[in-house]
């Protein structure tokens, strides 16, 4: 899952990003409302966490503009404002959850799981061929064994298994997993594909990662 965090207190923003990354999520941090809207316009996120009191454009304004554009992205408001009227305003403006500071990281993560859950319960396990990926334990497994995937490996495999047989470009992996501001070179995608291929081979997988020249990669069944 990729998250946009808008929080003007940079030390807190860095701490929250670390929480997300430790739990196998990718995150971009911005520090004002204008940048938040700009990043969200790209439509590359699974959820947004917005502070309300930011310089320039506040979180409520960002949220209202997002909803005015018809964007249904799950949004969590994270703020020091704990009054009932503030919560009502936030929820009526289109927020999916309202969390006050100080907060516990467990509640933050639980809130994100809640707001990104579809109306029909999402299966925590993705399966294709004889390979399964458990989203709760980050384990890639087959009848032969299992591996607990590292953060970027998990995110890449989750994208593959959510889109079996569909070609995904290296650029798409970069945007979704490493983010717009990353200084990482695109060849890192090739490296992670190699890591995953080795794990699939070790697991005796009946699926493989196929490369399509000048297009990208797809997860295919071995015939």
C-alpha positions as CSV (number, residue, x, y, z in Angstrom):
1,X,0.0,0.0,0.0
2,X,1.3,3.5,-0.9
3,X,0.4,6.4,1.4
4,X,0.7,10.1,1.1
5,X,1.4,11.8,4.4
6,X,0.9,15.6,4.8
7,X,2.3,16.8,8.1
8,X,4.2,20.1,8.6
9,X,6.1,18.9,11.7
10,X,9.0,17.3,9.9
11,X,10.3,15.2,12.9
12,X,6.8,13.7,13.3
13,X,6.5,13.2,9.6
14,X,9.8,11.2,9.5
15,X,8.6,9.1,12.5
16,X,5.3,8.3,10.8
17,X,7.0,7.4,7.6
18,X,9.2,5.0,9.5
19,X,6.1,3.4,11.1
20,X,4.6,2.9,7.6
21,X,7.8,1.4,6.2
22,X,8.4,-0.9,9.1
23,X,4.9,-2.3,8.3
24,X,5.7,-2.8,4.6
25,X,4.0,0.2,3.3
26,X,5.5,2.8,1.0
27,X,5.0,6.5,1.9
28,X,5.7,10.0,0.6
29,X,5.8,12.9,3.0
30,X,4.9,16.5,2.1
31,X,4.7,19.4,4.5
32,X,1.9,21.6,3.2
33,X,-1.5,21.4,1.6
34,X,-0.5,22.7,-1.8
35,X,2.0,19.9,-2.2
36,X,-0.5,17.3,-0.9
37,X,-3.0,18.2,-3.6
38,X,-0.3,18.2,-6.3
39,X,0.9,14.7,-5.3
40,X,-2.7,13.3,-5.0
41,X,-3.5,14.6,-8.5
42,X,-1.2,11.9,-9.8
43,X,-3.6,9.3,-8.5
44,X,-0.8,7.0,-7.3
45,X,-1.9,6.4,-3.7
46,X,-4.0,3.9,-1.8
47,X,-4.7,6.3,1.1
48,X,-3.8,9.8,2.5
49,X,-3.1,10.9,6.0
50,X,-3.6,14.7,6.4
51,X,-2.7,17.0,9.3
52,X,-5.4,19.7,9.6
53,X,-3.2,22.6,10.8
54,X,-0.7,23.2,8.0
55,X,0.6,26.4,6.7
56,X,-1.1,27.8,3.6
57,X,-3.8,25.3,2.7
58,X,-5.0,23.3,5.7
59,X,-6.0,19.6,5.7
60,X,-9.7,20.3,5.6
61,X,-9.4,22.4,2.5
62,X,-7.3,19.7,0.8
63,X,-9.9,17.1,1.7
64,X,-12.8,19.2,0.4
65,X,-11.0,19.9,-2.9
66,X,-10.2,16.2,-3.3
67,X,-13.9,15.3,-2.8
68,X,-15.1,18.1,-5.0
69,X,-13.0,16.4,-7.8
70,X,-14.9,13.2,-7.1
71,X,-11.8,11.5,-5.7
72,X,-12.9,8.7,-3.3
73,X,-9.4,8.1,-1.9
74,X,-9.5,6.9,1.7
75,X,-8.4,9.8,3.9
76,X,-7.4,9.8,7.6
77,X,-7.2,13.2,9.4
78,X,-4.5,13.3,12.0
79,X,-4.7,16.4,14.2
80,X,-4.3,17.9,17.7
81,X,-7.9,19.2,17.5
82,X,-9.9,16.9,19.7
83,X,-13.2,18.9,20.1
84,X,-16.4,17.2,18.9
85,X,-17.2,20.1,16.5
86,X,-13.8,19.6,14.9
87,X,-14.4,15.9,14.4
88,X,-17.8,16.5,13.0
89,X,-16.4,19.0,10.5
90,X,-13.7,16.6,9.4
91,X,-16.0,13.7,8.9
92,X,-18.6,15.8,7.2
93,X,-15.9,17.2,4.9
94,X,-15.3,13.6,3.6
95,X,-12.8,12.1,6.0
96,X,-13.0,8.3,6.5
97,X,-11.3,8.5,9.9
98,X,-10.4,11.2,12.5
99,X,-7.4,10.4,14.7
100,X,-6.2,12.9,17.4
101,X,-2.6,13.5,18.6
102,X,-0.9,12.1,20.5
103,X,-1.8,8.7,19.0
104,X,-0.6,5.1,19.2
105,X,1.0,3.6,16.1
106,X,-1.2,0.5,16.5
107,X,-4.3,2.6,16.2
108,X,-2.9,4.5,13.3
109,X,-2.2,1.3,11.4
110,X,-5.5,-0.2,12.4
111,X,-7.3,2.9,11.1
112,X,-5.5,2.6,7.8
113,X,-6.5,-1.0,7.4
114,X,-10.1,-0.1,8.2
115,X,-10.4,2.8,5.7
116,X,-8.7,0.9,2.9
117,X,-10.8,-2.2,3.4
118,X,-13.4,-2.5,0.6
119,X,-17.1,-3.0,1.3
120,X,-16.6,-6.7,0.8
121,X,-13.8,-8.0,3.1
122,X,-10.5,-8.2,1.2
123,X,-8.8,-11.5,1.5
124,X,-5.5,-11.2,3.3
125,X,-4.0,-13.9,1.0
126,X,-3.3,-13.4,-2.7
127,X,-2.9,-16.7,-4.7
128,X,-1.9,-17.5,-8.2
129,X,-0.8,-21.0,-9.3
130,X,0.7,-22.7,-6.3
131,X,2.0,-19.5,-4.8
132,X,0.3,-17.5,-2.0
133,X,1.2,-14.2,-0.4
134,X,-0.1,-13.5,3.1
135,X,-0.6,-9.8,3.5
136,X,-0.6,-10.0,7.3
137,X,2.6,-12.0,7.7
138,X,4.4,-10.9,4.5
139,X,5.1,-14.6,3.7
140,X,5.4,-15.9,0.2
141,X,4.7,-19.6,0.2
142,X,4.0,-22.8,-1.7
143,X,3.5,-26.4,-0.7
144,X,7.3,-26.6,-0.6
145,X,8.0,-23.9,1.9
146,X,7.9,-20.1,2.5
147,X,9.9,-16.9,2.6
148,X,9.2,-13.8,4.7
149,X,9.6,-11.0,2.2
150,X,11.4,-7.7,2.8
151,X,9.5,-4.5,2.4
152,X,10.1,-3.7,-1.2
153,X,10.0,-7.4,-2.2
154,X,6.6,-7.7,-0.6
155,X,5.2,-4.5,-2.3
156,X,6.4,-5.7,-5.7
157,X,5.0,-9.2,-5.3
158,X,1.7,-7.8,-4.0
159,X,1.5,-5.7,-7.1
160,X,2.2,-8.7,-9.3
161,X,-0.3,-11.0,-7.6
162,X,-3.0,-8.3,-7.6
163,X,-2.6,-8.1,-11.4
164,X,-1.8,-11.6,-12.7
165,X,-1.0,-11.8,-16.4
166,X,-1.0,-8.0,-16.7
167,X,2.2,-6.3,-17.9
168,X,3.5,-3.8,-15.3
169,X,6.2,-1.3,-16.5
170,X,9.3,-0.7,-14.6
171,X,8.2,3.0,-14.4
172,X,5.0,1.9,-12.7
173,X,6.9,-0.1,-10.1
174,X,9.1,3.0,-9.5
175,X,6.1,5.3,-9.0
176,X,4.1,2.9,-6.8
177,X,6.9,1.5,-4.6
178,X,9.8,4.0,-4.6
179,X,7.8,7.2,-5.2
180,X,8.2,10.4,-7.2
181,X,11.0,11.9,-5.1
182,X,13.2,8.8,-5.0
183,X,16.8,9.2,-6.3
184,X,16.9,5.4,-6.9
185,X,17.8,4.4,-10.4
186,X,15.3,2.3,-12.4
187,X,17.7,-0.7,-12.5
188,X,16.7,-1.3,-8.9
189,X,13.4,-2.8,-10.3
190,X,15.5,-5.3,-12.3
191,X,17.4,-6.3,-9.2
192,X,14.2,-6.9,-7.2
193,X,12.7,-8.9,-10.1
194,X,15.8,-11.1,-9.9
195,X,15.4,-11.6,-6.1
196,X,11.7,-12.6,-6.5
197,X,12.5,-15.0,-9.4
198,X,15.1,-16.8,-7.2
199,X,12.5,-17.2,-4.4
200,X,9.9,-18.5,-6.8
201,X,12.3,-21.0,-8.2
202,X,13.3,-22.1,-4.7
203,X,9.6,-22.6,-3.8
204,X,9.0,-24.7,-6.9
205,X,6.5,-22.2,-8.3
206,X,4.2,-23.0,-11.1
207,X,4.3,-19.3,-12.0
208,X,7.1,-17.1,-13.3
209,X,7.9,-13.4,-13.8
210,X,8.0,-12.8,-17.6
211,X,9.9,-9.9,-19.1
212,X,8.3,-8.2,-22.2
213,X,10.8,-6.2,-24.1
214,X,10.2,-2.4,-23.9
215,X,7.0,-3.0,-22.0
216,X,7.6,-4.4,-18.5
217,X,7.0,-7.6,-16.5
218,X,4.0,-9.9,-15.9
219,X,3.3,-12.8,-13.7
220,X,2.4,-15.8,-15.9
221,X,1.7,-19.5,-15.3
222,X,4.3,-21.9,-16.5
223,X,3.0,-24.1,-19.3
